Amino acid sequence: MRPDAQPGHLPVSQPPAAHLPVLYTQVLEGLQVIEDGTYLDGTFGRGGHARGVLQRLGPGGRLLVMDKDPEAIAVAEQSFGGDARVSIRRASFATLGQWDQAQALDGVLLDLGVSSPQLDVAERGFSFGKDGPLDMRMDPDAGQSAAQWLASAEEREIADVLWTYGEERQSRRIARAIVQRRAEQPLLRTAQLADLIASVMPRGKDKIHPATRSFQAIRIHINRELADLEAGLDAALARLKPGGRLAVISFHSLEDRIVKQFINRHAKAPPANRRLPEAQAFTPTLLAIGGAIRAEDDELAANPRARSAVLRVAEKLAVTA
């Protein structure tokens, strides 16, 4: 295992109050940043965690930041563009294995899902609580918008997406309503879609907005979030050096399940199969560092969006021949 952080490191101070990255202290403790290490933040967002890593790096350290959102990249350039220790790349973390600089990494951080700035800006189309164009793309220059997909997808495909990625029990009813409404007028605004979903949902005791699960599902589908996560985890493991740490923050069970299963698959031998003549040799390549880490009460009071955040940390092991 990697030794504890070297004496003399700067304390993990909180970032400016304007941006509250979730599980900030726990992430930096999990990464165990060393002064001359190389770290990759695959989801820069507004740079809260990246600033904490950079604070702990010495002159010989390196910080690589990625994001497919051009607004996030603009913030990274403005904040860190003059720091020789920092390299910036606009791309999905799923492609980190294609970045030549991302070699022999001491740590990789992935903070999954939609960021607070994306939710707060109505024009990005992520929020059912703010009327804006029905877009939902993290990279607005790539792929279909949510409006374009909903205009052409078959009813069964829409229902499957809502069920698979949103675990929406009324997926078929909502899909049917979408197809019927688009035949009358196109769905182009977030408020249109949110109101339509609310109109066909049965009244119940659930306190969340009726469109919550559907918006989540459509966003995940449009951005290929789960497929990118699987590719990004594989790439991160390949590029981490022995002793390097992987830290992943998830915000819903689908993401966390993928992360948990990925760590377990590389840390634990698979169950014995009685049909095989002998047990298959297994060499672990990851060590799980603790279990699921969640925000404490003081953070939840200051940042309610942290309530669903789950952090998992693993360390890459040296594999001997």
N, C-alpha and C positions, 0 to 999 in steps of 0.2 A: 504494500500500500504506500501511497505517497505520504511523505512526512507532513506535519502541520506547517502552516504558513510561517515563513521566516520571521524572526524577531525584527522589529523595526518597521514592519508594515504600518501604513496609516490605518487608523481605526475605521470601521465601516460606518461612516456618518450618513445620515439620510440625505437624499437629493432634494433639490428645491421643492417647496410645497406645491408649485404649479403643476408638477407631474408626480404622481405617486405610483411607481411601479410596484406591482404586487409582490409580496414575499421577498422584498429587497434584501434584508439582512440574511434571510435563510438561503437565498441564491448565492450570495457572496461567500457565506460560510461553506456552502456545498461545493463551490468551485475551488475553494482553497487557493486563491490566486497567489502565484509566486512572481517575484519582481521581474525576472527575465523570461517569463513564459509567453506563449502565444495563445490568444484566446479568440474565439469567434462567437459573435452575437448574431444569430441567424434571423432574428426578428427585431430589428433596431427600434421600430416604433418611434418614440420620442427620446430614446437614449437614456432612460433612467438607470437601467442595469448597466449599460455600457459605461456610463460615467463612473459608477462604482468600481468597475473592473479597472478602468484607466487610472483612477485614483490610487490603486494599489500597485500599478506597474511602475517599474523603474525605467531609466533611459534605454535599457536593452530589451524591454518588453514590446510586444506587438498586440494590437487589437484590430481584428478584422470584423467589419460590420456589413450585414446584408439586409436588404428589405426589397420587396417588389413594388412597394408603394412609393411613387415619385415624391410625394410630400414628405415622407419619412427620410428619403435620401437627401432632400433639400435641407432638412434639419441637421442631418449628419454632416453634410458639407459645411454648413454654416458653423456648427459647433466644433467640429474636429478636423476640418479640412486643412488647417495649418499645422496639425500635429504630425510629425514625421513617423510617429509610432502607429498611426492609424491608416488603414486602407479601407476603402468604401466600394461596395459593389451593388448595383441595382439588379437583383435577381431573387428568385425563390431559394430558400435554404435547401430545397430538394436538389439543387444543382451545385451544392458546395463542393462536391467531388470534382467538378469541372474547373474550379478556381485554383490556379497553379500556386497561389500564395497560401492556400489553406492546406498546409502540410505539417505533419508532426505537431498537432495541436495539443496544448495542455488543458484546454477546456472548451466546451461547446455549450451555449445556452440557446434554448428554443422556448420562446414565450408565445404560446399558440393562440389562435383565434383572432377576433377582431379587436383592435386597440380602442382605447377610450376616445382619442381624437377622431377616429373613423366613425364611431358611434355618435359623437357629438355634432358632427357636421352633416346637416340634413342633405346636402348636395351629393354625399357619397351613397346615399340610398340604403344604408344598413339598418336604420332604426325605424320601427313601426310607430314610434312616438313622435317623430319629426317628419313632416311631409316633405318629400323631395323626390327627385328622379329615381325610378326603380332600377338601380344599377347593381350595387353590392360587390363590384369587382375591387379586389385589393390592388390589382394593377389595372387601372382604367384603360390602358392601351392594349390589353390582350383579352382575347376570348369574347364570349357573349355576355351581355348584361343580363340581369334577372328578367327584365322586361322582354328582351329578345328571346330568351329561352322559354318563358311562359307563353309567348305568342305562337310558338311552333311545336312545343313538346306534346306528345300524346297524353291523353288523360291517365292512362295506366302508368306512364313514366313519371308524371308529376306525383301521383299517389305513392309510387315506390320510393321516390326521393323523400317525400314528407315522412313516410314511415321509417325508412332506413336511417336517415340522418337527423330526424327530429323526434322519432319515436311518437309521432302524432297519431293518436287512436282514430281520429276522424279524417284520416288522410284521403280516403276515397270520396267522402262527402265534399271536402274542400277542393279536391281536384276536379270533381264534377262541376262545382260552382265556378271555378276558374274558367273551364272550357266553355261553359254556358255564357259567362259574362263577356269573354273575349270575342264571342261571336256577335255581340251587340256593340261593344266598344273596346278598344285596346286598353290593357292595364299598363299604365305608364308611370304611376305615382305610388309611393309607399303607402300613403293614406288610402288610396283606392283599394289596394290589396288588403291592408289591415282591416278596413271596414267590411270588405267582402267576407273575409274569414270570420270576423266577429258575428256577422249576420247569419251564418249557417252553423255556428257552434252552439251546442246545447248549453244552457246555463247550469253551472255547477258551483262547487265550493272552492275550486281552484282560484288562488289569488293572482296568478300571473295572467298577463294579457292573452286573449285567445290566439293571437298571431305569433306568440313567442316561439313556439316550436317550429312553425312553418317557416318563419324568417330565418331561423338558425339553419334549418335543413337546406333551404334554397341557397343560402350563402355558402355553406359547406360544399354543395354541389357545384356552384358556379366557379368557386376558387380551387376545386380539387384538393381540399384541405387534408383529407385523410390519406389520399394517395401520396401527396407531397410529404406528409409526415412519415409514412413508411419509407419512402425513398431517402428522406433526410436523416432518419435514424441510422439506416444502413451506411450512408455516406459519412456520418459523424463517427461511427464506430471505426470505419476504415481509416479515417484521418487522425484519430486520436492516437497519441503515443502512449505506451504503457505508463500507468499512473495518472493519465489524463482523466478529467471528470466530465461527465455528461449530465446536464441539468435541464429538465423539461417541465414547464408549467402548463398544465391542461386546465380547461374550463368546463368540460362536460365529460360524461362517462365514456362516450365513444372514443375521444382522444386518449383519456387516461387508460382505457382498456388496452389500446394499441401500445402505449408506452410501457405499461406494466408487463404485458405479454412479451414485448421485445426484450426487456431487461431479464425477465425470467428465462426466456428461451436461450439467452447467452450466459446466464449465471447458474442455471440448474440443469442437471441431467434430466432428460425426458423420462416419464414413467416406464418401467419395464414392460416389455411386450412378451407375453407368454408364448406367442406364436413364433417368435424368433428363437433360434437354437441357443444364442448367447447374447448377453447384453452388449449393446453397441458402445464403443469407447466414446467418452465425452470429455472434452477439455473446456472448462469455462473460460470465457474471454471478458466477462464483466463481473463485477462485484456490486451488488445492490448496497447502497449506503443508507441504512434505515428503511423505513417504509414511506407511506404517503405523508407529506408534510403540508399542513394547512395553516391559514392565517390565524393569529391569536386575537383575543378580544379587542386589544387596543388598536390593532390595524383595522379590524372590521368596523370599529366605531368611526375611524377616520376615512375609510375607503370601503363602502359597502360592496363594491364590485369584486372585492377579494373573497367574498363568501363562498364562491364556487371554485376557487383556484386550488389546484393540487400540484405540489412539486414533488418530483421523483429525481433522485440523484444516483448515479452509478459510476464506478471507476473501472477503467480498462486495465485488464491484467496482462502481465507479460506471459507470452506463450512460448514455452521451451520445446525444442524439437525432441 
